Amino acid sequence: MTSVKKINAIISRFENQYFYNELVGSYCIDTQKKLILVDLPTYSKHLESFFVSFKKPIVAILSHGACGISDGIIWQQKVGLKIYLHKADKDNQWIRIKPDVLFDIPPIFAPNLEVIFTPGHTPGSICVYETDTRTMFTGDTIGGLPNGEINDFFSEDGIFYGDLHERFLSCTKLLSYDFNTILPFHYNMILQGVKESLKQFIMNHKTV
């Protein structure tokens, strides 16, 4: 059964989520008027009851196209979930759903949320910044290691890691935001001090 882990007062993580046998993170943000999902969890009746208990419209934004898992279709049917995806990822080879909204201009879901265009891992990758808790949902743009450092995506090899230079530029863009926590899709969460870790990662690769 999928359990729900509270990260803070308004953000929760869905536990035991796997993408092609790899443990991943998907999350929800309880805003004043909507429940916002960042990437999609697999369907369960337990989670359906959890979502319905909020008695709010539910929307999901995908950090990149590969997060459009087929269970999204079930969520669309069961709870009327409206799914948003950057239009640059509409033809992603891994996507298994039809998003309700393809956007170019970042949507505004709530006053405390900002959708940030961070291409690189995929052409349509985005991050979501929650200002009240200083939390950055990073998808696969950046992820953490158990020691609190940023995973060095330059050491990863293969076509699935995207345009590494553009991804690095997106990392430098994130430095302009005042966040202290990252909640990624792959790799580890970093719950404090992440800005210094990101600065160090950028310093290590500033000649790229």
Secondary structure, DSSP 8 states (H G I E B T S, - for coil): ---EEESSSSEEEEEEEEETTEEEEEEEEE-SS-EEEES-----HHHHHHHHTT-S-EEEE-SSGGG--THHHHHHHHH--EEEEEGGGTT-TT--S--SEEESS-----TTEEEEE--SSSTT-EEEEETTTTEEEEETT--B-TTS-B--GGG--SGGG--HHHHHHHHHHHTTS--SEEEESSSB-B-S-HHHHHHHHHHHTTT-
